Amino acid sequence: MMMEIDTLNRFMVSVTGAGAVRILMPPRGQLDKEAALNLAAYLVALSDPTRERFEEVFEAITNV
């Protein structure tokens, strides 16, 4: 059985008309892993929806 995924935009991540990503309710203190993944997914979805650059950047970060 698959775990239900919380898709709530709890940090209110959005994109401005100029294409800048905004976090209207930034996290305070610690994030649990699920909240961190949720925020990361929103950031990727809004900053690189076609994932043209994400894989390359992710690869570079994980190979440091």
C-alpha positions as a Markdown table, in Angstrom:
| # | Residue | x | y | z |
|---|---|---|---|---|
| 1 | Met | 0.0 | 0.0 | 0.0 |
| 2 | Met | 1.4 | 3.4 | -1.0 |
| 3 | Met | 1.7 | 6.2 | 1.5 |
| 4 | Glu | -0.6 | 9.2 | 0.9 |
| 5 | Ile | 1.3 | 12.2 | -0.3 |
| 6 | Asp | 0.5 | 15.6 | 1.2 |
| 7 | Thr | 0.3 | 18.1 | -1.7 |
| 8 | Leu | -0.7 | 21.1 | 0.4 |
| 9 | Asn | 1.3 | 24.2 | -0.5 |
| 10 | Arg | 2.0 | 24.8 | 3.2 |
| 11 | Phe | 4.7 | 27.4 | 2.5 |
| 12 | Met | 2.7 | 29.2 | -0.1 |
| 13 | Val | 5.4 | 28.9 | -2.8 |
| 14 | Ser | 4.5 | 31.0 | -5.9 |
| 15 | Val | 5.9 | 32.6 | -9.0 |
| 16 | Thr | 5.7 | 36.3 | -9.7 |
| 17 | Gly | 4.9 | 37.8 | -13.1 |
| 18 | Ala | 8.6 | 38.3 | -13.6 |
| 19 | Gly | 9.3 | 34.6 | -13.1 |
| 20 | Ala | 10.8 | 34.9 | -9.6 |
| 21 | Val | 10.0 | 32.2 | -7.1 |
| 22 | Arg | 8.6 | 33.5 | -3.8 |
| 23 | Ile | 8.0 | 31.7 | -0.5 |
| 24 | Leu | 5.3 | 33.6 | 1.2 |
| 25 | Met | 5.4 | 31.6 | 4.5 |
| 26 | Pro | 9.0 | 30.5 | 4.8 |
| 27 | Pro | 9.7 | 27.6 | 7.2 |
| 28 | Arg | 10.8 | 28.5 | 10.7 |
| 29 | Gly | 13.1 | 26.1 | 12.6 |
| 30 | Gln | 13.3 | 22.5 | 11.6 |
| 31 | Leu | 11.5 | 20.7 | 8.8 |
| 32 | Asp | 10.7 | 17.0 | 9.0 |
| 33 | Lys | 11.6 | 15.0 | 5.9 |
| 34 | Glu | 8.1 | 15.0 | 4.4 |
| 35 | Ala | 7.8 | 18.8 | 4.8 |
| 36 | Ala | 11.3 | 19.3 | 3.2 |
| 37 | Leu | 10.4 | 17.1 | 0.3 |
| 38 | Asn | 7.1 | 18.9 | -0.1 |
| 39 | Leu | 8.9 | 22.3 | -0.2 |
| 40 | Ala | 11.6 | 21.0 | -2.6 |
| 41 | Ala | 8.9 | 19.6 | -4.9 |
| 42 | Tyr | 7.1 | 23.0 | -5.0 |
| 43 | Leu | 10.4 | 24.8 | -5.7 |
| 44 | Val | 11.3 | 22.5 | -8.5 |
| 45 | Ala | 7.8 | 22.5 | -10.0 |
| 46 | Leu | 7.6 | 26.2 | -10.1 |
| 47 | Ser | 11.2 | 27.1 | -11.0 |
| 48 | Asp | 11.8 | 24.3 | -13.6 |
| 49 | Pro | 8.5 | 22.7 | -14.5 |
| 50 | Thr | 9.9 | 20.9 | -17.5 |
| 51 | Arg | 13.0 | 19.8 | -15.4 |
| 52 | Glu | 15.4 | 21.0 | -18.1 |
| 53 | Arg | 18.0 | 22.0 | -15.5 |
| 54 | Phe | 16.9 | 20.1 | -12.4 |
| 55 | Glu | 18.6 | 16.8 | -13.1 |
| 56 | Glu | 21.9 | 18.4 | -14.0 |
| 57 | Val | 21.8 | 20.6 | -10.8 |
| 58 | Phe | 20.7 | 17.7 | -8.6 |
| 59 | Glu | 23.5 | 15.5 | -10.0 |
| 60 | Ala | 26.1 | 18.2 | -9.3 |
| 61 | Ile | 24.8 | 18.8 | -5.7 |
| 62 | Thr | 24.7 | 15.1 | -4.9 |
| 63 | Asn | 28.2 | 14.4 | -6.3 |
| 64 | Val | 29.9 | 17.1 | -4.2 |
